[in-house]
Amino acid sequence: MKNSDKLSKKEVDRASFNTNKNLILIFKENKKLLNKLREIKQKYKLSNNEFLNLIKKHIPVPISIFKYASPLEALVKYLKDNLGLSLHEIASLLNRDQRTIWTTYNNASKKITKLDITSKIIVPLKFLSYRELSVLENLVSYLVEEKFSLVKIAELLNRDYQTIWT
């Protein structure tokens, strides 16, 4: 290693100071969030499992994952691969049979190589789990409630306007 590649003691101290300063800011932000969560848990007298299930139901799902695949397949693949949920957890969160989720995940794994998770528009998972409607119907219904036009929804989901209208 050349001398020019080495950092001086002053540079190392400055870098660690900046890192520690950033860590302190992150800790303070997260401490506020953790305190709020603790207050909610205590206020409603929730057990740890009840509290975790409540949080899981509000998992944010970016709508861009639905752009190039079947909505259920994209959702199951996102929950399994990106969030690390088990197929059993996914089945219970989506109110579906575990065998259906297993089959859907296997099909999605063959078709979908990568999901686009860059969208800033998100849908809480609980809105996609209502069984009266399909995942796509629930998604469109939620976006309409959020005041998106059908044309914009069709564009965001890469679907035909007629499909969205239906």
FILUM-126579 format. One record per residue (C-alpha): residue number from 1; x, y, z. Coordinates in pm, whole numbers, plus 50000, padded with zeros to 5 digits. Layout:
<nodes>
+------+-------+-------+-------+
| resi |  east | north |    up |
+------+-------+-------+-------+
|  NUM |     X |     Y |     Z |
...
+------+-------+-------+-------+
</nodes>
This chain:
<nodes>
+------+-------+-------+-------+
| resi |  east | north |    up |
+------+-------+-------+-------+
|    1 | 50000 | 50000 | 50000 |
|    2 | 50134 | 50340 | 49903 |
|    3 | 50165 | 50622 | 50152 |
|    4 | 49930 | 50829 | 49935 |
|    5 | 49657 | 50564 | 49984 |
|    6 | 49667 | 50591 | 50363 |
|    7 | 49443 | 50831 | 50551 |
|    8 | 49601 | 51069 | 50796 |
|    9 | 49498 | 51053 | 51162 |
|   10 | 49316 | 51384 | 51117 |
|   11 | 49115 | 51246 | 50822 |
|   12 | 49025 | 50931 | 51016 |
|   13 | 48911 | 51138 | 51317 |
|   14 | 48702 | 51366 | 51093 |
|   15 | 48540 | 51068 | 50918 |
|   16 | 48455 | 50893 | 51245 |
|   17 | 48318 | 51219 | 51391 |
|   18 | 48085 | 51261 | 51090 |
|   19 | 47978 | 50897 | 51116 |
|   20 | 47910 | 50927 | 51490 |
|   21 | 47721 | 51253 | 51434 |
|   22 | 47500 | 51080 | 51173 |
|   23 | 47448 | 50780 | 51401 |
|   24 | 47340 | 51009 | 51684 |
|   25 | 47086 | 51183 | 51455 |
|   26 | 46950 | 50848 | 51334 |
|   27 | 46926 | 50722 | 51692 |
|   28 | 46735 | 51033 | 51803 |
|   29 | 46486 | 50999 | 51516 |
|   30 | 46433 | 50629 | 51582 |
|   31 | 46408 | 50683 | 51956 |
|   32 | 46112 | 50917 | 51899 |
|   33 | 45948 | 50657 | 51676 |
|   34 | 46010 | 50377 | 51925 |
|   35 | 45865 | 50586 | 52208 |
|   36 | 45551 | 50653 | 52001 |
|   37 | 45515 | 50283 | 51924 |
|   38 | 45561 | 50195 | 52291 |
|   39 | 45290 | 50450 | 52386 |
|   40 | 45045 | 50299 | 52134 |
|   41 | 45115 | 49947 | 52259 |
|   42 | 45058 | 50050 | 52620 |
|   43 | 44753 | 50267 | 52547 |
|   44 | 44566 | 49982 | 52375 |
|   45 | 44710 | 49711 | 52604 |
|   46 | 44839 | 49502 | 52311 |
|   47 | 45044 | 49187 | 52353 |
|   48 | 45367 | 49159 | 52154 |
|   49 | 45202 | 48930 | 51897 |
|   50 | 44898 | 49156 | 51858 |
|   51 | 45124 | 49456 | 51816 |
|   52 | 45342 | 49285 | 51555 |
|   53 | 45035 | 49170 | 51360 |
|   54 | 44901 | 49525 | 51366 |
|   55 | 45229 | 49658 | 51227 |
|   56 | 45243 | 49388 | 50958 |
|   57 | 44896 | 49482 | 50835 |
|   58 | 45021 | 49833 | 50767 |
|   59 | 45324 | 49727 | 50562 |
|   60 | 45372 | 49982 | 50282 |
|   61 | 45359 | 49825 | 49935 |
|   62 | 45495 | 50032 | 49642 |
|   63 | 45249 | 50027 | 49352 |
|   64 | 45527 | 49995 | 49096 |
|   65 | 45558 | 49622 | 49178 |
|   66 | 45224 | 49567 | 49004 |
|   67 | 45338 | 49722 | 48677 |
|   68 | 45466 | 49418 | 48488 |
|   69 | 45314 | 49114 | 48658 |
|   70 | 44999 | 48958 | 48794 |
|   71 | 44903 | 49160 | 49102 |
|   72 | 44882 | 48863 | 49342 |
|   73 | 45207 | 48712 | 49212 |
|   74 | 45388 | 49045 | 49239 |
|   75 | 45256 | 49104 | 49590 |
|   76 | 45351 | 48758 | 49716 |
|   77 | 45697 | 48779 | 49559 |
|   78 | 45752 | 49125 | 49710 |
|   79 | 45647 | 49014 | 50057 |
|   80 | 45859 | 48698 | 50043 |
|   81 | 46175 | 48822 | 49868 |
|   82 | 46192 | 49187 | 49968 |
|   83 | 46046 | 49176 | 50318 |
|   84 | 46146 | 48823 | 50414 |
|   85 | 45803 | 48712 | 50531 |
|   86 | 45727 | 48341 | 50540 |
|   87 | 45460 | 48196 | 50312 |
|   88 | 45252 | 48122 | 50623 |
|   89 | 45272 | 48487 | 50734 |
|   90 | 45184 | 48606 | 50383 |
|   91 | 44884 | 48372 | 50370 |
|   92 | 44750 | 48501 | 50700 |
|   93 | 44812 | 48867 | 50609 |
|   94 | 44634 | 48827 | 50272 |
|   95 | 44354 | 48608 | 50410 |
|   96 | 44436 | 48330 | 50168 |
|   97 | 44509 | 47960 | 50191 |
|   98 | 44876 | 47878 | 50243 |
|   99 | 44870 | 47635 | 49946 |
|  100 | 44747 | 47914 | 49719 |
|  101 | 45030 | 48140 | 49834 |
|  102 | 45286 | 47861 | 49782 |
|  103 | 45163 | 47799 | 49426 |
|  104 | 45149 | 48172 | 49352 |
|  105 | 45505 | 48222 | 49481 |
|  106 | 45635 | 47930 | 49270 |
|  107 | 45470 | 48073 | 48958 |
|  108 | 45597 | 48422 | 49036 |
|  109 | 45953 | 48293 | 49088 |
|  110 | 45951 | 48147 | 48738 |
|  111 | 45810 | 48460 | 48573 |
|  112 | 45937 | 48758 | 48771 |
|  113 | 46309 | 48815 | 48790 |
|  114 | 46306 | 49157 | 48956 |
|  115 | 46039 | 49384 | 49100 |
|  116 | 46041 | 49760 | 49058 |
|  117 | 46016 | 49901 | 49411 |
|  118 | 46102 | 50260 | 49325 |
|  119 | 45751 | 50406 | 49340 |
|  120 | 45688 | 50679 | 49593 |
|  121 | 45317 | 50591 | 49590 |
|  122 | 45243 | 50320 | 49843 |
|  123 | 44940 | 50119 | 49948 |
|  124 | 44904 | 49978 | 50300 |
|  125 | 44892 | 49600 | 50284 |
|  126 | 44561 | 49581 | 50469 |
|  127 | 44382 | 49734 | 50167 |
|  128 | 44504 | 49451 | 49944 |
|  129 | 44383 | 49171 | 50169 |
|  130 | 44007 | 49214 | 50137 |
|  131 | 43874 | 48893 | 49981 |
|  132 | 43556 | 49043 | 49834 |
|  133 | 43768 | 49187 | 49551 |
|  134 | 44082 | 49079 | 49369 |
|  135 | 44419 | 49238 | 49449 |
|  136 | 44394 | 49457 | 49137 |
|  137 | 44039 | 49564 | 49222 |
|  138 | 44143 | 49649 | 49578 |
|  139 | 44442 | 49843 | 49447 |
|  140 | 44234 | 50045 | 49201 |
|  141 | 43967 | 50108 | 49465 |
|  142 | 44228 | 50240 | 49707 |
|  143 | 44385 | 50467 | 49444 |
|  144 | 44042 | 50604 | 49344 |
|  145 | 43975 | 50683 | 49711 |
|  146 | 44310 | 50864 | 49715 |
|  147 | 44179 | 51086 | 49429 |
|  148 | 44383 | 50938 | 49143 |
|  149 | 44211 | 50953 | 48805 |
|  150 | 44145 | 50628 | 48619 |
|  151 | 44377 | 50745 | 48340 |
|  152 | 44658 | 50804 | 48592 |
|  153 | 44594 | 50468 | 48760 |
|  154 | 44608 | 50291 | 48423 |
|  155 | 44939 | 50464 | 48352 |
|  156 | 45087 | 50383 | 48695 |
|  157 | 44990 | 50016 | 48673 |
|  158 | 45073 | 49976 | 48303 |
|  159 | 44721 | 49852 | 48234 |
|  160 | 44463 | 49938 | 47971 |
|  161 | 44218 | 50213 | 48072 |
|  162 | 43923 | 49979 | 48008 |
|  163 | 44067 | 49724 | 48252 |
|  164 | 44096 | 49990 | 48521 |
|  165 | 43751 | 50129 | 48447 |
|  166 | 43596 | 49782 | 48481 |
+------+-------+-------+-------+
</nodes>
